[in-house]
Amino acid sequence: MPITGETRHRIGFSITITLFAGIMRYYFWKRQLPVCYHAICSLIYQAVYFEWLLSIRKRFWQKRMRGALTTAAIMMIFWQILRTVKYAFVIGDALVDRYIWYCYYIPLILIPFAMFMASLTIGNSEEQDISKGWYILGVPIVFALAGILSNDLHQQAFWFYRGIDFWEEDYSYGIFWYFAIFIIVLSIIGILIMVFRTCIKRRFVRYVYRPVAVLILGLLYWINYAPFRHLSKTVIQRMYELPEMTCLILIAFWESLVFSHLIPSNQNDIELFRLCSIRGGLADSGFHVELAAAKEIEPTPKQLRRAFAKKRVSMNYGNALLQCQPVTGGYFYWIEDLTEINRLNRELEDTGDYLSEEHMMLNEKIKLEEKREHLAQQNRLYDMVAKSLKHKLDKLELLLQDLPKEEAEFQKQMEKAAILQAYVKRHSNLLLLGDNSPSIDSGELALSIGESLDYAALLGIVGGVQIDGGLSIPTNVLLFMYELFEEVLESAMPDVTAMYVTLRVEEQVIFYIEAVHPTRQFARKCEEEAEYLGGKIEVEYSEHTEYVTLSLPVEGGESG
């Protein structure tokens, strides 16, 4: 995923102050300066965790994931507060010092458990909840923490050989400690299983090196730290203690999942809207503009009310027409540009004043002919698109005309409409590309199917596409492949749970579609066109999975 300016600033800020904290801690320790650097370093690390906490609330749209990661970030801040109190404010108070030590295990257990709960939501829709059975894991966690926090009563978590007064000098671990470590290890293993299973399932294996690299760095630190923690520490261990390094590695691991496309993030949505060509924006229920495209005139609430009432509202000295429609939570408005139409009207009016002069008439005639030819070309393309997509446009119009009032049914119908409009948009784009060239790059097919699968994800359909770019495919063949994919998808909805598409070139061009739990089998109504193209379609159904294979001869398929 591309790194925006805001993301670069956030990452740069976190790395800079983290390096500063480590260098400062090492310098103060090396010089043995009488400075309470524990509190200063703690504030720096808390700034990193707090900044991550704010970014969690802003970037992740999945409610369950956002809540779990927020819990993890709060526990990181709580851990730093405990260390600050222990090393900077309660020195010499054995009872408070010991109970702060016990409290370390609250974030130590809850941070990996919260991240495990967050990993369960990867690939889910916004409102999809995880199984209620996972919440039962909170019972052993409460049991382990209760045992550790009450250790002074039974010493089953830490056994002090010389009595509780010498608790820091000589002790061994008990059953509650081993139980807590078991929970921590189990949570970490669960995170890795859920993450890498999703990575393989969604065919993002090529990005797996990012989280793996973070894990390797973490293992190198932990392996180096664990057996030698009572000996002389290395420079890195002096700069970064185990709690801070653990939290930083966990944050880096989760961020690597975002950059590996395993976790969707909406951090660029507002920037994308502001940079797109749409002339419009969003207003709240009181018609106050909340979000507008860049360099666009923001209408007043009064103008939006008039536009919503279907009254003609002109803006920018009559060169723009304001339109407004209700959406969930507010209104969407857009501005139709009348500049070109008004300009042409003024030119036609001015031309009438000079019709008596022959050279002006000829010049204007040439200009009008050029415009007419341009409009004729546009109309031809529009007619071609409309004719090719008529049945889809009729189906989309039918969906949008009869919208149910129930929220759940309304959302389902709009999600189906979104899939149709994605197909219409991408099919139109392929038609326009093919109008200028007899062949189209296979990368365009990958982008088209990928966008359709992104919209299908709104219905909970897991999708994957494996089509390499650089292959030159005849326009009619590529359009047929996309149409075949759409027909299989529509026939498989609404019960289909996963769609996988592959294009490979062997002795033949093989276009392979796999649909898991389709509602009905593919009707095979595209076979005649496949035969016309010199190929054939094979449909198999096994174990609730439909396999549709299009085989075509290798013609015009050399790498471009």
Protein Blocks (a to p, Z undefined) as FASTA:
>chain_A
ZZdfklmmmmmmmmmmmmmmmmmmmmmmmnopabdfklmmmmmmmmmmmmmmmmmmmmmm
bfklmmmmmmmmmmmmmmmmmmmmmmmmmgoiaklmmmmmmmmmmmmmmmmmmmmmmmmm
goiafklccdfklmmmmmmmmmmmmmmmmmmmnopmbccfkojklmmmoccddfklmmmm
mmmmmmmmmmmmmmmmmmmmnopmmmmmmmmmmmmmmmmmmmmmmmmmmmccdfklmmpc
fklmmmmmmmmmmmmmmmnomaccfklmmmmmmmmmbdcddddfkopafbdcehiacddf
klmmmmmnopacdeehhiaccdddddehiacdddddfklmmmmmmmmmmmmmmmmpmklm
mmmmmmmmmmmmmmmmmmmmmmmmmmmmmmmmmmmmmmmmmccfbfklmmmmmmmmmmmm
mmmmmmmmmmmmmmmocbdcfklmmmmmmmmmmmmmmnopacdddddehiacdfklmmmm
mmmmmmmmmmmpmkbfbdcddddddfbccdddddehifbdcehlmmmmmmmnopacdddd
eehiacdddddddehiacZZ
